[in-house]
Amino acid sequence: MNRLPIVWDAGYSPVFPDSHRFPMAKFRLLKEWVDHHVPRTALVAPTPCPIDVLMETHDPDYLSGFQSGSLDAKAIREIGLPWSEGLRDRTILALGGTMRTCELAKTYGLASHLAGGTHNAHYDRGSTRPESLDYHIDLQPFLSAQSNNVSSFSSRCGNRCIEQASQKPGHTEWPSI
């Protein structure tokens, strides 16, 4: 491929209430900006993260509650975003998109994922705090003894992720901008 693979889907920007502080439209706007300013890209559609991958990294009760929309008010408040089918679908699709981006980067040397910033989760709960290392589920299937040159860039992660990632052999987390 002689074009930069860009993983993106319109489902990355589900409708949020106008009163909500999270700018969910930013993912659509970023794609529009890339279309106008980044030459030689190839759009790649993501697929949802397989349930078996989610089950390896999350508590089954939390995962079931997130998927069905039956989490209690406290759990939803801790996620920091209003639960909806659109948010659920977006979260699972974006995780699959990150996995697809890793596959493309391994194949072509570089790939970009135009999503992120909404899946911050611990084993048994969601979180608004990025220090919860959401890339654990994203990169785990791709890290191995043969794969010691994995790099990721997050424009939101900040120094806590950099410090924590630097303690993981073979993983580099680039600083945020």
Residue frames as a rotation matrix with the C-alpha (Angstrom) as fourth column:
MET 1
0.589 0.808 0.000 0.00
0.808 -0.589 0.000 0.00
0.000 0.000 -1.000 0.00
ASN 2
-0.515 -0.791 0.330 1.45
0.788 -0.588 -0.181 3.36
0.338 0.167 0.926 -0.97
ARG 3
-0.049 0.559 0.828 -1.14
-0.193 -0.819 0.541 5.33
0.980 -0.133 0.148 0.97
LEU 4
-0.894 -0.232 0.383 -1.49
-0.390 -0.017 -0.921 5.91
0.220 -0.973 -0.076 4.72
PRO 5
-0.391 0.797 -0.460 -4.19
0.536 0.604 0.590 3.56
0.748 -0.017 -0.664 6.06
ILE 6
-0.804 0.283 0.523 -6.76
-0.540 -0.717 -0.441 5.59
0.250 -0.636 0.729 7.99
VAL 7
-0.658 0.612 -0.439 -9.22
0.641 0.761 0.099 3.59
0.395 -0.216 -0.893 10.12
TRP 8
-0.902 0.428 -0.064 -12.49
-0.343 -0.798 -0.496 5.45
-0.264 -0.425 0.866 10.64
ASP 9
-0.593 0.800 0.088 -16.26
0.736 0.495 0.462 4.99
0.326 0.339 -0.883 10.69
ALA 10
-0.392 0.541 0.744 -19.18
-0.196 -0.839 0.507 7.42
0.899 0.053 0.435 10.88
GLY 11
0.563 0.627 -0.539 -20.31
0.333 0.424 0.842 5.48
0.756 -0.653 0.030 13.96
TYR 12
-0.369 -0.790 -0.490 -17.43
0.842 -0.060 -0.537 7.11
0.395 -0.610 0.687 15.87
SER 13
-0.983 0.060 0.172 -19.58
-0.110 -0.949 -0.297 10.23
0.145 -0.311 0.939 16.34
PRO 14
-0.362 0.913 -0.190 -22.93
0.863 0.405 0.302 9.11
0.352 -0.054 -0.934 17.78
VAL 15
0.009 0.479 0.878 -25.42
0.030 -0.877 0.479 11.81
0.999 0.022 -0.023 18.65
PHE 16
-0.611 -0.182 -0.770 -25.01
0.774 0.065 -0.630 13.24
0.164 -0.981 0.101 22.14
PRO 17
0.530 0.794 -0.298 -27.29
0.838 -0.545 0.036 15.71
-0.134 -0.269 -0.954 23.91
ASP 18
0.399 -0.348 0.848 -26.42
0.365 -0.788 -0.495 19.30
0.841 0.508 -0.188 22.94
SER 19
0.802 -0.007 0.597 -25.96
-0.482 -0.598 0.641 20.05
0.352 -0.801 -0.483 26.64
HIS 20
0.869 -0.494 -0.031 -23.22
0.427 0.719 0.548 17.42
-0.249 -0.490 0.836 27.11
ARG 21
0.627 -0.680 -0.381 -19.66
-0.485 -0.723 0.491 18.73
-0.609 -0.123 -0.783 27.46
PHE 22
-0.199 -0.751 0.630 -17.97
0.179 0.604 0.776 15.96
-0.964 0.267 0.014 25.45
PRO 23
0.044 0.182 -0.982 -17.51
-0.803 -0.578 -0.144 17.03
-0.594 0.796 0.121 21.81
MET 24
0.111 0.029 0.993 -18.43
0.155 0.987 -0.046 13.72
-0.982 0.160 0.105 20.18
ALA 25
0.955 0.293 0.047 -18.56
0.103 -0.177 -0.979 15.39
-0.278 0.940 -0.199 16.74
LYS 26
0.370 -0.884 -0.285 -14.77
-0.729 -0.466 0.502 15.86
-0.576 0.022 -0.817 16.92
PHE 27
-0.268 -0.481 0.835 -14.20
0.105 0.847 0.521 12.45
-0.958 0.228 -0.177 15.35
ARG 28
0.500 0.514 0.697 -16.29
0.783 0.075 -0.617 13.35
-0.370 0.854 -0.366 12.29
LEU 29
0.958 -0.151 -0.242 -14.63
-0.203 -0.957 -0.208 16.77
-0.200 0.249 -0.948 12.10
LEU 30
0.063 -0.984 0.164 -11.17
-0.468 0.116 0.876 15.19
-0.882 -0.132 -0.453 12.32
LYS 31
-0.093 -0.031 0.995 -12.02
0.654 0.752 0.084 12.88
-0.751 0.659 -0.050 9.40
GLU 32
0.853 0.435 0.290 -13.19
0.507 -0.553 -0.662 15.88
-0.127 0.711 -0.692 7.36
TRP 33
0.682 -0.672 -0.288 -9.94
-0.556 -0.733 0.393 17.71
-0.475 -0.108 -0.874 8.17
VAL 34
-0.198 -0.760 0.619 -7.83
-0.051 0.639 0.768 14.68
-0.979 0.120 -0.165 7.15
ASP 35
0.329 0.409 0.851 -9.78
0.789 0.376 -0.486 14.40
-0.519 0.831 -0.199 3.88
HIS 36
0.976 0.138 0.169 -8.88
0.207 -0.827 -0.522 18.01
0.068 0.545 -0.836 3.02
HIS 37
0.701 -0.701 0.133 -5.32
-0.713 -0.682 0.164 18.23
-0.024 -0.210 -0.977 4.37
VAL 38
-0.066 -0.738 0.672 -3.64
-0.497 0.608 0.619 14.81
-0.865 -0.293 -0.407 4.32
PRO 39
0.210 0.126 -0.970 -2.79
-0.973 0.125 -0.195 13.52
0.097 0.984 0.148 0.86
ARG 40
-0.247 -0.387 -0.888 -2.51
-0.553 0.809 -0.199 9.87
0.796 0.443 -0.414 -0.10
THR 41
-0.588 0.155 0.794 -4.67
-0.704 0.385 -0.597 8.14
-0.398 -0.910 -0.117 2.47
ALA 42
-0.607 0.460 -0.648 -6.66
-0.183 0.712 0.677 4.92
0.773 0.530 -0.348 2.21
LEU 43
-0.156 0.651 0.743 -9.83
-0.979 -0.202 -0.029 4.67
0.132 -0.732 0.669 4.27
VAL 44
-0.726 -0.059 -0.685 -10.23
-0.011 0.997 -0.074 1.34
0.688 -0.046 -0.724 6.10
ALA 45
0.234 0.898 0.374 -13.47
-0.623 -0.157 0.766 0.43
0.746 -0.412 0.522 7.85
PRO 46
-0.732 -0.449 0.512 -13.21
-0.677 0.400 -0.618 -1.05
0.073 -0.799 -0.597 11.35
THR 47
-0.037 0.732 -0.681 -15.10
0.007 0.681 0.732 -4.05
0.999 0.022 -0.030 12.63
PRO 48
0.667 0.333 0.667 -16.38
-0.615 -0.259 0.745 -4.35
0.421 -0.907 0.033 16.20
CYS 49
-0.463 -0.813 0.353 -14.00
-0.861 0.317 -0.398 -5.75
0.212 -0.488 -0.847 18.81
PRO 50
-0.195 0.381 -0.904 -14.68
-0.087 0.911 0.403 -9.48
0.977 0.157 -0.145 19.21
ILE 51
0.669 0.579 0.466 -16.53
-0.514 -0.093 0.853 -10.36
0.537 -0.810 0.235 22.40
ASP 52
0.763 -0.415 -0.495 -13.86
0.570 0.793 0.214 -12.91
0.303 -0.445 0.842 23.38
VAL 53
-0.326 -0.884 0.336 -11.25
0.558 -0.467 -0.686 -10.11
0.763 -0.037 0.645 23.48
LEU 54
-0.069 0.392 0.917 -13.54
-0.548 -0.783 0.293 -7.99
0.834 -0.483 0.269 25.64
MET 55
0.879 0.461 -0.122 -14.17
-0.192 0.576 0.794 -10.99
0.436 -0.675 0.595 27.94
GLU 56
0.292 -0.859 -0.421 -10.41
0.752 0.478 -0.454 -11.47
0.591 -0.184 0.785 28.44
THR 57
-0.667 -0.693 0.273 -9.98
0.464 -0.673 -0.576 -7.97
0.583 -0.257 0.771 29.80
HIS 58
-0.544 0.537 0.645 -13.28
-0.663 -0.746 0.063 -7.03
0.515 -0.393 0.762 31.48
ASP 59
-0.838 0.356 0.413 -15.45
-0.201 0.502 -0.841 -8.40
-0.507 -0.788 -0.349 34.25
PRO 60
-0.818 0.533 0.218 -18.35
0.506 0.484 0.714 -10.32
0.275 0.694 -0.665 32.65
ASP 61
0.024 0.873 -0.487 -20.95
0.945 -0.179 -0.274 -8.52
-0.327 -0.454 -0.829 34.82
TYR 62
-0.169 -0.156 -0.973 -19.61
0.013 -0.988 0.156 -5.07
-0.985 0.013 0.169 33.90
LEU 63
-0.957 -0.254 -0.142 -19.41
-0.142 -0.019 0.990 -6.02
-0.254 0.967 -0.018 30.22
SER 64
-0.555 0.822 0.128 -22.96
0.813 0.504 0.291 -7.41
0.174 0.266 -0.948 30.24
GLY 65
0.161 0.617 -0.771 -24.29
0.737 -0.594 -0.321 -4.29
-0.656 -0.516 -0.550 31.96
PHE 66
-0.457 -0.392 -0.798 -22.48
-0.202 -0.828 0.523 -2.00
-0.866 0.400 0.300 29.51
GLN 67
-0.995 0.049 0.089 -23.76
0.100 0.318 0.943 -3.93
0.018 0.947 -0.321 26.51
SER 68
-0.360 0.932 -0.042 -27.37
0.887 0.355 0.295 -4.08
0.290 0.069 -0.955 27.72
GLY 69
-0.395 0.180 0.901 -27.52
-0.063 -0.984 0.168 -0.57
0.917 0.009 0.399 29.17
SER 70
0.620 0.705 -0.345 -28.36
0.234 0.253 0.939 -1.93
0.749 -0.662 -0.008 32.61
LEU 71
-0.508 -0.809 -0.295 -25.46
0.624 -0.110 -0.774 -0.40
0.594 -0.577 0.560 34.56
ASP 72
0.317 0.617 -0.720 -26.58
0.936 -0.324 0.135 1.47
-0.150 -0.717 -0.680 37.67
ALA 73
0.933 0.167 0.319 -26.54
0.240 -0.949 -0.204 5.28
0.269 0.267 -0.925 37.80
LYS 74
0.669 -0.741 -0.050 -23.25
-0.296 -0.328 0.897 5.35
-0.682 -0.585 -0.439 39.74
ALA 75
-0.010 -0.685 0.729 -21.49
0.564 0.598 0.570 3.19
-0.826 0.417 0.380 37.14
ILE 76
0.421 0.229 0.878 -22.78
0.889 -0.297 -0.349 5.34
0.181 0.927 -0.329 34.28
ARG 77
0.998 -0.070 -0.002 -21.74
-0.067 -0.958 0.278 8.53
-0.022 -0.277 -0.961 36.11
GLU 78
0.365 -0.923 0.120 -18.22
-0.056 0.107 0.993 7.13
-0.930 -0.369 -0.013 36.53
ILE 79
0.086 -0.278 0.957 -18.02
0.941 0.338 0.013 6.48
-0.327 0.899 0.290 32.77
GLY 80
-0.449 -0.271 -0.851 -18.70
0.235 -0.955 0.180 10.19
-0.862 -0.119 0.493 32.34
LEU 81
-0.918 0.209 -0.338 -20.74
-0.390 -0.304 0.869 9.83
0.079 0.930 0.360 29.14
PRO 82
-0.065 0.962 0.264 -24.47
-0.855 0.082 -0.512 9.31
-0.515 -0.259 0.817 28.73
TRP 83
-0.713 -0.188 0.676 -25.09
0.042 0.950 0.309 5.65
-0.700 0.249 -0.669 27.93
SER 84
0.306 0.791 -0.530 -26.85
-0.772 -0.119 -0.624 4.98
-0.557 0.600 0.575 24.67
GLU 85
0.724 -0.044 0.688 -26.83
0.340 0.891 -0.301 2.24
-0.600 0.452 0.660 22.06
GLY 86
0.892 -0.404 0.205 -24.78
0.009 -0.438 -0.899 4.64
0.453 0.803 -0.387 19.92
LEU 87
0.346 -0.790 0.507 -22.14
-0.934 -0.340 0.109 5.00
0.086 -0.511 -0.855 22.65
ARG 88
0.395 -0.160 0.904 -22.06
-0.318 0.900 0.298 1.23
-0.862 -0.405 0.305 23.23
ASP 89
0.851 -0.021 0.525 -21.70
0.458 0.518 -0.722 0.50
-0.257 0.855 0.450 19.53
ARG 90
0.791 -0.576 0.208 -19.13
-0.341 -0.696 -0.632 3.27
0.508 0.429 -0.747 19.09
THR 91
0.365 -0.665 0.651 -17.01
-0.869 0.008 0.495 1.99
-0.334 -0.746 -0.575 21.97
ILE 92
0.384 -0.166 0.908 -16.91
0.051 0.986 0.158 -1.59
-0.922 -0.015 0.387 20.71
LEU 93
0.901 -0.043 0.431 -16.35
0.432 0.020 -0.902 -0.44
0.030 0.999 0.036 17.11
ALA 94
0.715 -0.665 0.218 -13.53
-0.608 -0.744 -0.275 1.91
0.345 0.064 -0.936 18.13
LEU 95
0.276 -0.617 0.737 -11.78
-0.606 0.484 0.632 -0.87
-0.746 -0.621 -0.240 20.05
GLY 96
0.542 -0.024 0.840 -12.01
0.517 0.798 -0.311 -3.07
-0.663 0.603 0.445 16.96
GLY 97
0.953 -0.177 0.245 -10.71
0.094 -0.595 -0.798 -0.13
0.287 0.784 -0.551 14.94
THR 98
0.483 -0.824 0.294 -7.66
-0.854 -0.370 0.365 0.17
-0.192 -0.428 -0.883 17.17
MET 99
0.211 -0.382 0.900 -6.98
-0.049 0.915 0.400 -3.53
-0.976 -0.129 0.174 16.73
ARG 100
0.765 0.115 0.633 -7.35
0.601 0.225 -0.767 -3.13
-0.230 0.968 0.103 12.95
THR 101
0.874 -0.480 0.077 -4.98
-0.430 -0.838 -0.335 -0.16
0.225 0.259 -0.939 13.02
CYS 102
0.246 -0.802 0.545 -2.37
-0.668 0.267 0.695 -2.28
-0.702 -0.535 -0.470 14.83
GLU 103
0.367 -0.061 0.928 -2.71
0.455 0.882 -0.122 -5.00
-0.811 0.467 0.352 12.19
LEU 104
0.922 0.024 0.386 -2.30
0.362 -0.410 -0.837 -2.44
0.138 0.912 -0.386 9.39
ALA 105
0.696 -0.705 0.137 0.71
-0.717 -0.672 0.186 -0.85
-0.039 -0.228 -0.973 11.10
LYS 106
0.176 -0.625 0.761 2.38
-0.243 0.721 0.649 -4.25
-0.954 -0.299 -0.025 11.43
THR 107
0.461 0.085 0.883 1.77
0.712 0.559 -0.425 -4.90
-0.530 0.825 0.197 7.73
TYR 108
0.655 -0.070 0.753 2.57
0.609 -0.542 -0.579 -1.46
0.448 0.837 -0.313 6.27
GLY 109
-0.389 -0.907 -0.165 4.76
0.813 -0.253 -0.525 0.11
0.434 -0.338 0.835 8.95
LEU 110
-0.977 0.135 -0.166 2.34
-0.036 -0.869 -0.494 2.94
-0.211 -0.476 0.854 9.76
ALA 111
-0.355 0.923 0.148 -1.41
0.644 0.127 0.754 3.40
0.677 0.364 -0.639 10.17
SER 112
-0.954 0.082 0.289 -3.70
-0.236 -0.797 -0.555 5.91
0.185 -0.598 0.780 11.86
HIS 113
-0.402 0.858 -0.320 -6.92
0.866 0.470 0.170 5.48
0.296 -0.209 -0.932 13.82
LEU 114
-0.736 0.174 0.654 -9.24
-0.115 -0.984 0.133 8.48
0.667 0.023 0.745 13.95
ALA 115
0.528 0.846 -0.074 -10.95
-0.040 0.112 0.993 7.53
0.848 -0.521 0.093 17.19
GLY 116
-0.399 -0.619 -0.676 -10.19
0.675 0.301 -0.674 7.32
0.621 -0.725 0.298 20.86
GLY 117
-0.886 -0.083 0.456 -10.81
-0.181 -0.843 -0.506 9.26
0.427 -0.531 0.732 23.98
THR 118
0.031 0.945 0.325 -14.05
-0.865 -0.138 0.483 7.56
0.502 -0.296 0.813 25.02
HIS 119
0.742 0.229 -0.630 -12.99
0.018 0.933 0.360 4.11
0.670 -0.279 0.688 26.22
ASN 120
-0.422 -0.775 0.470 -11.25
-0.634 -0.118 -0.764 4.45
0.648 -0.621 -0.441 29.55
ALA 121
0.654 0.753 -0.072 -11.98
-0.522 0.519 0.677 1.34
0.547 -0.406 0.732 31.51
HIS 122
-0.414 -0.612 0.673 -10.72
-0.892 0.420 -0.167 -0.69
-0.180 -0.670 -0.720 34.39
TYR 123
-0.987 0.011 -0.163 -11.47
-0.022 0.980 0.198 -4.41
0.162 0.199 -0.967 34.62
ASP 124
-0.539 0.798 -0.272 -14.80
0.842 0.499 -0.204 -3.87
-0.028 -0.339 -0.940 36.34
ARG 125
0.399 0.695 -0.599 -15.86
0.602 -0.691 -0.401 -0.28
-0.692 -0.201 -0.693 35.57
GLY 126
0.401 -0.204 0.893 -15.62
0.746 -0.493 -0.448 2.58
0.532 0.845 -0.046 33.16
SER 127
0.118 -0.430 -0.895 -13.76
0.779 -0.519 0.352 5.76
-0.615 -0.739 0.274 33.99
THR 128
0.978 0.152 0.142 -13.35
0.207 -0.801 -0.561 9.34
0.029 0.578 -0.815 32.84
ARG 129
0.550 -0.832 -0.068 -9.66
-0.531 -0.411 0.741 9.16
-0.645 -0.372 -0.668 33.79
PRO 130
0.726 -0.280 -0.628 -7.19
-0.555 0.300 -0.776 8.29
0.405 0.912 0.062 31.00
GLU 131
-0.285 -0.896 0.341 -4.71
-0.951 0.220 -0.217 6.81
0.120 -0.386 -0.915 33.47
SER 132
0.359 0.486 0.797 -6.81
-0.581 0.784 -0.216 3.67
-0.730 -0.385 0.564 33.38
LEU 133
-0.594 -0.804 -0.033 -4.68
-0.519 0.352 0.779 2.56
-0.614 0.480 -0.627 30.42
ASP 134
0.476 0.878 0.051 -7.35
-0.475 0.305 -0.826 1.81
-0.741 0.368 0.562 27.84
TYR 135
0.218 -0.426 -0.878 -4.67
-0.944 0.138 -0.301 0.73
0.249 0.894 -0.372 25.36
HIS 136
-0.526 -0.391 0.755 -4.26
-0.637 0.770 -0.045 -2.50
-0.563 -0.505 -0.654 27.39
ILE 137
0.225 0.678 0.699 -7.17
0.117 0.694 -0.711 -4.11
-0.967 0.242 0.076 25.57
ASP 138
0.818 0.163 -0.551 -6.26
-0.456 -0.399 -0.795 -2.44
-0.349 0.902 -0.252 22.29
LEU 139
0.240 -0.851 -0.468 -2.65
-0.915 -0.038 -0.401 -3.57
0.323 0.524 -0.788 21.99
GLN 140
0.087 -0.245 0.965 -2.56
-0.737 0.636 0.228 -6.71
-0.671 -0.731 -0.125 24.10
PRO 141
0.772 0.233 0.591 -3.23
0.097 0.876 -0.473 -9.14
-0.628 0.423 0.654 21.20
PHE 142
0.918 -0.383 0.103 -0.44
0.035 -0.178 -0.983 -7.54
0.395 0.906 -0.150 19.16
LEU 143
0.319 -0.834 0.451 2.35
-0.932 -0.362 -0.010 -7.45
0.172 -0.417 -0.893 21.74
SER 144
0.997 -0.077 -0.025 4.61
0.080 0.986 0.146 -10.47
0.013 -0.147 0.989 21.78
ALA 145
0.367 -0.930 -0.006 8.25
0.278 0.104 0.955 -11.45
-0.888 -0.352 0.296 22.04
GLN 146
-0.237 -0.456 0.858 8.58
0.944 0.100 0.314 -10.94
-0.229 0.885 0.406 18.28
SER 147
0.303 0.469 0.830 6.87
0.643 -0.743 0.185 -7.54
0.703 0.478 -0.527 18.38
ASN 148
0.131 -0.324 -0.937 9.09
0.945 -0.244 0.217 -5.26
-0.299 -0.914 0.274 20.43
ASN 149
-0.894 -0.447 0.014 8.88
0.426 -0.842 0.331 -2.09
-0.137 0.302 0.943 18.34
VAL 150
0.019 0.972 0.232 5.27
0.919 -0.108 0.379 -1.08
0.394 0.206 -0.896 18.95
SER 151
-0.948 -0.229 -0.223 4.65
0.297 -0.889 -0.349 2.64
-0.119 -0.397 0.910 19.30
SER 152
0.054 0.976 0.213 1.42
0.968 -0.103 0.227 4.44
0.243 0.194 -0.950 19.90
PHE 153
-0.928 -0.255 0.273 0.52
0.218 -0.963 -0.158 8.09
0.304 -0.087 0.949 20.00
SER 154
0.013 0.953 -0.302 -2.29
0.992 0.026 0.126 9.59
0.128 -0.301 -0.945 21.99
SER 155
-0.486 -0.161 0.859 -3.27
0.266 -0.963 -0.030 13.22
0.832 0.214 0.511 21.75
ARG 156
0.385 0.701 0.600 -5.08
-0.444 -0.429 0.786 12.98
0.809 -0.569 0.146 25.10
CYS 157
0.530 -0.073 -0.845 -3.19
0.465 0.858 0.217 10.50
0.709 -0.508 0.489 27.21
GLY 158
0.721 -0.242 0.649 -0.66
-0.520 -0.809 0.276 12.76
0.458 -0.536 -0.709 28.91
ASN 159
-0.153 -0.972 0.177 2.27
-0.830 0.029 -0.556 12.08
0.536 -0.233 -0.812 31.20
ARG 160
0.060 0.190 0.980 0.64
-0.815 0.576 -0.062 9.43
-0.576 -0.795 0.189 33.42
CYS 161
0.941 0.297 0.165 0.21
-0.143 0.786 -0.602 7.10
-0.308 0.542 0.782 30.45
ILE 162
0.538 -0.816 -0.211 3.75
-0.457 -0.072 -0.887 7.84
0.708 0.574 -0.412 29.31
GLU 163
-0.233 -0.636 0.736 5.13
-0.968 0.078 -0.239 6.98
0.094 -0.768 -0.633 32.73
GLN 164
0.275 0.414 0.868 3.07
-0.559 0.803 -0.206 3.79
-0.782 -0.428 0.453 32.99
ALA 165
0.986 0.105 -0.127 3.75
-0.162 0.493 -0.855 2.73
-0.027 0.864 0.503 29.39
SER 166
0.296 -0.950 -0.099 7.48
-0.752 -0.167 -0.637 3.24
0.589 0.263 -0.764 29.82
GLN 167
-0.222 -0.335 0.916 7.39
-0.871 0.491 -0.031 0.52
-0.439 -0.804 -0.400 32.47
LYS 168
0.710 0.482 0.513 6.12
-0.159 0.820 -0.550 -1.98
-0.686 0.309 0.659 29.86
PRO 169
-0.372 -0.918 0.139 9.02
-0.065 0.175 0.983 -3.57
-0.926 0.357 -0.124 27.95
GLY 170
-0.748 -0.043 0.663 8.76
0.611 0.345 0.712 -3.12
-0.259 0.938 -0.231 24.19
HIS 171
0.285 0.896 0.341 6.11
0.943 -0.325 0.067 -0.39
0.170 0.302 -0.938 24.34
THR 172
-0.845 -0.502 -0.184 6.61
0.519 -0.852 -0.061 3.30
-0.127 -0.147 0.981 23.76
GLU 173
0.351 0.936 -0.017 3.89
0.922 -0.348 -0.170 5.87
-0.165 0.044 -0.985 24.33
TRP 174
-0.480 -0.530 0.699 4.57
0.692 -0.718 -0.069 9.17
0.539 0.451 0.712 22.59
PRO 175
-0.779 0.162 -0.606 3.83
0.414 -0.592 -0.691 12.38
-0.471 -0.789 0.394 24.50
SER 176
0.224 0.945 0.238 0.59
0.918 -0.123 -0.378 14.20
-0.328 0.303 -0.895 23.99
ILE 177
-0.835 -0.433 0.341 0.29
0.528 -0.805 0.272 17.47
0.156 0.407 0.900 22.09
